[in-house]
Amino acid sequence: PLIHALMEYDFIVLFPVNPVTLSRFRKAFAPSGAKDDPIDADLLLELLNKHRNHLRIWMPDDVKTRALGRLVEARRKAVDLRTRLSQCLRAELKNYFPQAINWTGRSLTSQLACDFLLKWPTLKAIQRVRPETVRKFYYGHNCRRGDVIEERIGEIRTAKPLTTDPAIVDTSALTVQMVANLIRTIGPSIARYEEEIEKIMATHPDAGLFESLPGAGAAIAPRLLAVFGTDRQRFESAVDVQQFSGIAPVTERSGKKTWVHWRWSASTVVRQSFHEFAGLSIQQSTWARAYYDMQRERGKNHHAAVRALAFNWIRIIFRCWQDRTPYDEGLYLQALHR
């Protein structure tokens, strides 16, 4: 909120300081670990006055790109929230009504699943209705495979409850209905986010560049665009992007010991964007599949191999971004051959 307020004044120049930087600077003068906000304010001022050459001025991107960045992050959080709620729903159903997991289809986040559980939250409730009512319900939710519907109706007729204890069934049914209601309300909000993202991508000058990446699609391309932005001076090299995203590991050396570990100081959303894109590119890019297989043959697990692939993808995307040129698989394969 403070940054949003300060952005309203053109004459103010903002220098972001990593909290880790301030913490280490404080410990240099207070090894005991003592901390106080007024002292931190003085240390920040000293950093700005005496070490400004090590700091970088924060330059906000254009309005369209910043809006896109906030939209894709909000959409990602909404999807994660829906996933957490579906896991809670599954766990609650396993306590008293596990049959509903199969009768509601493959996904507990679907409209069919939510409506089913809100209408019939217990086995006793679904067994009271006529088979024709169940058929109409499935047909009304675009489930029209007659063999599947009849199989489920047969299972409903013969199913036995996991428990009949009212203390468990009644309370769990209320919880299931609450969670199903929440999931049902999140779906339209995610769709609204996606509509707004699509509108911005339709008019953004760099949209074609990121949409040309194999496997990016409607969900990942906007997230990659939001990471890079439109300011070509923001990152000096691909290494900056690799480190900023957390894809590049951290190497520590002391004497004869070397330790390579995960980079903690990085945005989770940005790291996920590159990781998920690299994983999707394996299905659509020849060289990406070959590189992933090579990493697996060397003994790396799936996620380590995908991160290594993402590390290479960042170099390629950075070059396309700098040159404002869409990705061309044929040209890159020719370069690899040379």
N, C-alpha and C positions, 0 to 999 in steps of 0.2 A: 504493500500500500504506500509506503514512503517513496519508493521509486516511481510509482504511478503519479504521485503528487509532484515530485521534483521534475518529471518529464514535461510538465506544463510550462516550465520556465526555460526558454532557449539559452539563456546566458549561463546556466549551471552546467558544468562538465562533471560527469560521474566516472569515478575510477572504482571498479569492483575489486574487493580484496577478499581472497579466499579465507574463510574462518580458520582453516588449518594454518595459513600463513601468520595470521594474528596470534594464534595460540602458541606457535613456535617462537614468535618474536617475544611474547610475554614471558615464556619460560626461560628465555635467555637472561632476563633480568630478575625473574622470580622463580628460582629452581624449586622452591617449596611448593609451588602450585597455587599460591594465593591469587585470587581473581576478584576484580571489582569492576563494575561498568564504567565509572569515571576514569579509572586507570586505562581500561581498554580504549576509551575514547581518545585519551592523550597519546596512546601508542599508535592508534590509527592515524592521528594527525602527524605524528613523527614519521610514520611510513610514507605518508603522502608528501611531506615536505622534503625528506632526505633520500627517499628511494623511489621517486616517481618514475625514474627511467626503467624500473623493473615492472611497472604497472601499465596496463593498457586501458585507454579510454573506451568506455562503453558507448557503442553507436547502435541505437535501435534500428531494426530493419524497417522497411516500409509497412504501412498499415495492413495491406492485404496479406503479406507474409506473416506478420505477427498474429493476425486474426486466424490464419490457417494453423499456425503453431499451437495456439490455445485450443482451437477446435479439435485437432487430432489428439492432443493430450487429454482433453475432456472426454472424447469418445473412448479412448483407451481405458480411462479410469471407469467409465460407465460399463464397458464390456467386462472389465475385471470384477466390478461389483456384481454384475449379473452372474458371473461364473461362481463367485463365492456364495451367492444366494442359492444357486442351483445345487451346489455341494451340500449346503445346509439342508435343503429340501430333500435331497437323496438320503442323507443321514437320518433325517426325521422319519421318512417313509420306511426305512429299514427297521425302525423301532416297532412298528405296529401294522404297516400296510405295504409290504414289499412288492406285492403283485402290481401295484399301480405304476411302478417303474417300467414294467414291460407294456402295460396297457396304454400308456401315454406316449408311446413311440420312443425314438432314439434320444430325443433331447428334452430335458425337463424345463428348458427355457422357451419352448414353443408355445404358441397361442393355444394349441390343442391341449397340451399338458396342464397349463394354468387353468383353463376353463374346466377341464375334467376334474381337477382337484378342488376347485371352488364349488363345483356342482355336487361332487360325490367324494368327500374327504375321507370316507371310511369304506371298508369292504361291505359292511352292513347296508350302507346307503346305496351303493351301486347294485347290490343284489336285490333290492326292493323294486327296482324299476323294471319295466317290461323290455324284452329284447328289441322290440321295434324302436323304443326310445333311444337305446344305445346305438342302433344302426343310424338313426337320423342324426345323432350327435356326430358320429364319425363322418358321415356324408357331408354334413354341414361344415366340417373342418377339412374338406378336400382329401379325406382318407377314403378312397373308393375301391380298394381291393377287397372284393367280396370274401375271398378265402381267409384273409387276415382278420376281417371283422368277425366272421363266423367263428373262427378259432378263439378269438378273445371272448366272444359271448359264451362259448362253451366253457372256457376257463372261469369266467365270472360265475357261471351257474354252479360249478363244482368246487370252487375255491374254499379253502379252510382258513380261518383267521389265525394269524400268528399269536395273538393274545386277545382275550375278551375283557381284560381288566379295565374298567372305566377310568381309573386314575391315569392310565397310560393312553388309552385310545382317545378319550375326550380332550385331554390337554394337547396331545400331539396333533389332533385334527385342527384345533384352533391355530397352532403354530404353522402347520402346513398351509392353511388358508391365508394366513398373514403373509408368509413368504411368497406364495403363488401370486398374491395381489401385488406385491412389490415388483416381482419379476415382470408381471404383465404391464406395469406402468413404465418400466425402464425401456422396454422394447421400442415404443414410439419415440422416446427421447433419443435413442441411438440412431433411429432412422432420420430424425430431424438433424442431428449432427452431420450425418452422411450427406443429406441434401445440401446443407450449407457448404460443406467441404467440396462437393461436386460443383457448386456454383463458382466458388473461388478458383478451382482448378481450371474451369472452362475459360477463364479470362486471364489467368496468370501467365506472364511471358515465359517462365521457365518450366511450365507444366509438361510440355512435350519432351523435354530433356529427361525428366525422371520417369515419365510414362513409357519411355523407350526401353527401360531396363527390364530384362527378362525376369518375370515372376513378381514384379513390383505391384501391378494391379491397382485397383481403386482404393485399397486400404493403405498399402505401404508407400506408394509414390508420393502422396501428400506429406507423409511423415518424413521422408527423406528430403523433400523440398524444404520443409520447415527447419530441418537441421542445418542445411547449407545456407538457405536464405538467398538474397539477391546481391548482397554486398560482397564483391569478389576480393575485397581487402581483409575480410574478417579472418580468413585462415591463410597463412603464408605458404603452407605446404600440406600435403596429404598427411604428414606425420602429426600435424596439429589436430586434424580431424580424428585420426586414429586414437590419439591420447584423450581428446575431449570426449569422445564417445565411450571410452573405457574398453574398446576392443583391443588396443595395444596393452600388453602386460607391463608390469613394472619390474625392472631388474635391479637388484641390490647386490653389490660386491664388497667384500671386506676380506682382505688377505687372499687366502686360497678358496674362500667360500663364495658361492654365487647362489642367489635365491631369486627365482622368477615367480611372481605371484599376481593375483587378481588386482585390478585397479579399482579401489573403493570410491575414490573421489570422482564420480562420473554420474551423469543423469541416467536413471534407470530406463526412462522412456526412450532416450536416444540409443542406448545400448541395445534395448529390445528391438528397435527399428532395424538396425543393421543386422542383428543376429537373425531376426525373422526373415528379412529380405534374402540373406545369404542362403538360408535353408530352403526358401521357395525357389531360388534361382537354380538349384541343383536339378529340378525337374524340367527346366526349359533351356538351360545353357550347356552346351557340349563340354566346354573347358571347365565349367564349374563342377559338373559331375565327375570329370576325370580328376580334378584337383582334390575334391572331397574323397574319392576312392583312394587316391594316393596317400592322403593323410590317415585314413583308416587303416591302410596296409602297414603304415609305420607304427601302429599301435595306439593311436589317439582315439579317445571316445568320441561319440557323436557330436557333443556340444563343443569340444575342443577343436574338432575338425571344421565345424561350421564357423567358429570364431576365426580360425586361420583363413578360411575362405573369405569371410567378411573383411579381414585385414587387407586382402588383395583387392576386393571389390572397392574399398574406399579409395585406393590409389586410382583406379579406373574412373570412378564417378567424379573424383576431384578434377581429373584432367578434362573430362567432358564438361564439367561445370565451369572450369576456367575458360575453356575454348568456346563455351555456349554451343556445343555440338551434341546431338543425341547419340546414344550408344549404338554402335554397329557391330554385331557379333562377327560378321565376316571379316571386317577390318582387324578386329582384335585377334582372330584366329590366324590371319596372315602374319601379324606381328609376332605371335607365339611361334609360328613355323620358322620365321626368319631367325 
